[in-house]
Amino acid sequence: MTSPRSTVQRPADGNRGQARTRLARAAVVEAARTLFLERGYGATTIDAISDLADVPPATLYRLFSSKRGILKGLLDVSIVGDDEEIPLADRPIVESTTAGSDPRMQVSGFVTIAAQVNSRVAPIYQILVSAASSDSDAAMVLDELTDQRQQGQRLIARSLARARALRSELSERDAADLIHALMSPEVFRLLVVDRHWKTQRYERWLTRTLIGQLLPPTDPNDPGPV
């Protein structure tokens, strides 16, 4: 028969184990971030990540399976801003933005989210794009990230289409294409990283541009979307 003492102790042991696992994952992710930025993806070894994180290789493989798994974990943390296992699409900030009734506020809300994500991901994204040209694992992660981004952007287009908020000549698919291009990490990098725009200026520009491209015009001489 299990004693009362052991019954109480097991959940505590389980909680401690979960906490150790979470700390180990965080250490590996941050070590990978440091080394990928310093050396690049291809030149960073599992052993180097293990040494910097102070996490044994066996534990690292158990948590992430491979270097590709570490890169994917790093991107996941960078996208959402924490290590909670909740996809961005299921976060309250996205759900509340989607549920909004004002199309302009919806666009503005999604731009704010995109700016935050791009700010966190931009350094790693550049490394990923560079590595993808010669590394099949990195190319696979890039494809997965692009697909994930497109799914989120289709969510925006679908929300506006269902609310009948899009320009009359614009299909939901066309709207998704415009959002995909304008909200891309490449445009963010060109303006914020290369041209040194403040993130707030990027947000204002992107909000105005998307509203002009997606929503019915207030100016009768508006030429419409490209």
C-alpha positions as CSV (number, residue, x, y, z in Angstrom):
1,M,0.0,0.0,0.0
2,T,1.3,3.5,-0.9
3,S,2.0,5.6,2.2
4,P,0.6,9.1,2.5
5,R,4.2,10.4,2.4
6,S,5.0,8.9,-1.0
7,T,1.6,10.0,-2.4
8,V,2.4,13.6,-1.6
9,Q,6.1,13.3,-2.8
10,R,5.5,12.0,-6.3
11,P,3.8,15.2,-7.8
12,A,6.6,17.3,-6.2
13,D,9.2,15.0,-7.9
14,G,7.4,15.3,-11.1
15,N,7.3,19.1,-10.9
16,R,11.0,19.2,-10.2
17,G,11.6,17.0,-13.2
18,Q,9.5,19.2,-15.4
19,A,11.3,22.3,-14.1
20,R,14.8,20.7,-14.8
21,T,13.7,19.8,-18.3
22,R,12.4,23.3,-19.0
23,L,15.6,24.8,-17.7
24,A,17.7,22.4,-19.9
25,R,15.7,23.3,-23.0
26,A,16.0,27.0,-22.3
27,A,19.8,26.6,-21.8
28,V,20.2,24.7,-25.1
29,V,18.1,27.2,-27.0
30,E,20.0,30.2,-25.7
31,A,23.4,28.5,-26.3
32,A,22.3,27.7,-29.9
33,R,21.2,31.3,-30.4
34,T,24.6,32.6,-29.3
35,L,26.6,30.1,-31.4
36,F,24.4,30.3,-34.5
37,L,24.8,34.1,-34.5
38,E,28.6,33.9,-33.9
39,R,29.5,31.0,-36.1
40,G,26.6,30.3,-38.4
41,Y,24.4,27.2,-38.4
42,G,26.7,24.9,-40.4
43,A,29.8,25.6,-38.3
44,T,28.0,25.1,-35.0
45,T,28.3,21.5,-33.6
46,I,26.1,19.7,-31.2
47,D,29.1,19.3,-28.9
48,A,29.6,23.1,-28.9
49,I,26.0,23.7,-28.0
50,S,26.2,21.1,-25.3
51,D,29.3,22.6,-23.8
52,L,28.0,26.2,-23.8
53,A,24.6,25.1,-22.4
54,D,26.2,22.8,-19.8
55,V,23.7,20.1,-20.9
56,P,25.0,16.6,-21.7
57,P,24.7,15.5,-25.3
58,A,22.5,12.6,-24.4
59,T,20.0,15.0,-22.8
60,L,20.2,17.4,-25.7
61,Y,19.4,14.6,-28.1
62,R,16.6,13.4,-25.9
63,L,15.1,16.9,-25.9
64,F,15.6,18.0,-29.5
65,S,16.6,14.8,-31.4
66,S,19.0,16.7,-33.8
67,K,20.6,20.1,-34.6
68,R,17.6,20.7,-36.9
69,G,15.4,20.2,-33.8
70,I,17.4,22.7,-31.9
71,L,17.1,25.3,-34.7
72,K,13.3,24.6,-34.9
73,G,13.1,25.1,-31.1
74,L,15.0,28.3,-31.3
75,L,12.7,29.6,-33.9
76,D,9.6,28.6,-32.0
77,V,10.8,30.4,-28.9
78,S,11.7,33.5,-31.0
79,I,8.3,33.6,-32.7
80,V,6.2,33.6,-29.6
81,G,8.7,35.2,-27.2
82,D,8.6,32.5,-24.6
83,D,8.9,28.7,-24.1
84,E,5.3,28.0,-23.5
85,E,4.0,25.3,-25.8
86,I,1.2,27.4,-27.2
87,P,1.2,28.2,-30.9
88,L,1.0,31.9,-31.9
89,A,-2.3,31.4,-33.6
90,D,-3.8,30.2,-30.2
91,R,-2.5,33.1,-28.2
92,P,-5.0,35.5,-26.7
93,I,-3.4,38.5,-28.6
94,V,-4.1,36.8,-31.9
95,E,-7.6,35.5,-31.0
96,S,-8.7,38.9,-29.7
97,T,-7.4,40.6,-32.9
98,T,-9.2,38.1,-35.1
99,A,-12.4,38.6,-33.1
100,G,-12.4,42.3,-33.5
101,S,-15.2,44.0,-35.4
102,D,-13.3,47.0,-36.8
103,P,-11.3,45.9,-39.9
104,R,-8.8,48.8,-39.6
105,M,-8.1,47.8,-36.0
106,Q,-7.7,44.2,-37.0
107,V,-5.1,45.1,-39.6
108,S,-3.3,47.4,-37.1
109,G,-3.4,44.6,-34.5
110,F,-1.9,42.0,-36.8
111,V,0.8,44.5,-37.9
112,T,1.8,45.0,-34.3
113,I,2.0,41.2,-33.8
114,A,4.0,40.8,-37.1
115,A,6.4,43.6,-36.1
116,Q,7.1,42.0,-32.7
117,V,7.7,38.6,-34.3
118,N,9.9,39.9,-37.0
119,S,12.0,41.9,-34.4
120,R,12.6,38.7,-32.5
121,V,13.2,36.4,-35.4
122,A,15.1,38.7,-37.8
123,P,18.7,37.7,-36.8
124,I,17.9,34.0,-36.7
125,Y,15.9,34.2,-40.0
126,Q,18.9,35.6,-41.8
127,I,21.1,32.7,-40.6
128,L,18.4,30.2,-41.6
129,V,18.1,31.6,-45.1
130,S,21.9,31.6,-45.6
131,A,22.2,28.0,-44.2
132,A,19.2,26.7,-46.3
133,S,21.2,27.2,-49.5
134,S,23.6,24.5,-48.6
135,D,22.0,22.5,-45.8
136,S,19.0,20.3,-46.4
137,D,17.9,20.3,-42.7
138,A,18.0,24.1,-42.6
139,A,16.1,24.2,-45.9
140,M,13.4,22.0,-44.4
141,V,13.1,24.3,-41.4
142,L,12.8,27.3,-43.7
143,D,10.0,25.6,-45.7
144,E,8.2,24.8,-42.4
145,L,8.6,28.3,-41.2
146,T,7.3,29.8,-44.5
147,D,4.3,27.4,-44.4
148,Q,3.6,28.4,-40.8
149,R,3.8,32.1,-41.7
150,Q,1.4,31.6,-44.7
151,Q,-1.1,29.8,-42.5
152,G,-1.2,32.8,-40.1
153,Q,-1.5,35.3,-42.9
154,R,-4.3,33.3,-44.5
155,L,-6.1,33.6,-41.1
156,I,-6.0,37.4,-41.5
157,A,-7.3,37.4,-45.0
158,R,-10.0,34.9,-44.1
159,S,-11.1,37.0,-41.1
160,L,-11.4,40.1,-43.3
161,A,-13.2,38.2,-46.1
162,R,-15.8,36.7,-43.8
163,A,-16.5,40.2,-42.4
164,R,-16.9,41.4,-46.0
165,A,-14.3,44.0,-45.3
166,L,-12.1,43.4,-48.3
167,R,-12.1,45.6,-51.4
168,S,-14.8,44.4,-53.8
169,E,-12.2,43.5,-56.5
170,L,-10.0,41.6,-54.1
171,S,-10.3,37.9,-53.5
172,E,-9.3,36.3,-50.2
173,R,-6.4,34.6,-52.0
174,D,-5.2,37.9,-53.5
175,A,-5.4,39.4,-50.0
176,A,-3.4,36.6,-48.5
177,D,-0.7,37.1,-51.2
178,L,-0.5,40.8,-50.5
179,I,-0.2,40.2,-46.7
180,H,2.4,37.5,-47.3
181,A,4.6,39.9,-49.3
182,L,4.2,43.0,-47.2
183,M,4.5,41.3,-43.8
184,S,7.5,39.2,-44.9
185,P,10.7,39.1,-42.9
186,E,12.5,40.3,-46.1
187,V,10.6,43.6,-46.1
188,F,11.1,44.0,-42.4
189,R,14.9,43.5,-42.9
190,L,15.1,45.9,-45.8
191,L,13.4,48.7,-43.9
192,V,14.3,48.1,-40.3
193,V,17.7,46.4,-40.5
194,D,19.2,47.7,-43.8
195,R,17.6,51.2,-43.9
196,H,17.5,51.7,-40.1
197,W,13.9,52.5,-39.7
198,K,12.5,52.5,-36.2
199,T,10.1,49.6,-35.6
200,Q,7.3,52.1,-34.8
201,R,7.9,53.7,-38.2
202,Y,7.7,50.3,-39.9
203,E,4.5,49.6,-38.1
204,R,2.9,52.8,-39.1
205,W,4.0,52.4,-42.8
206,L,2.8,48.7,-42.9
207,T,-0.5,49.5,-41.3
208,R,-1.2,52.3,-43.8
209,T,-0.1,50.2,-46.7
210,L,-2.1,47.1,-45.8
211,I,-5.2,49.2,-45.1
212,G,-4.8,50.9,-48.5
213,Q,-4.3,47.6,-50.3
214,L,-6.9,45.5,-48.5
215,L,-9.8,47.6,-47.4
216,P,-12.3,49.7,-49.4
217,P,-11.0,53.2,-50.1
218,T,-12.2,56.3,-48.5
219,D,-10.8,58.4,-51.4
220,P,-12.8,58.0,-54.7
221,N,-9.6,58.5,-56.7
222,D,-7.9,55.7,-55.0
223,P,-6.3,53.5,-57.7
224,G,-6.8,50.3,-55.8
225,P,-4.4,47.5,-54.9
226,V,-1.5,46.6,-57.2
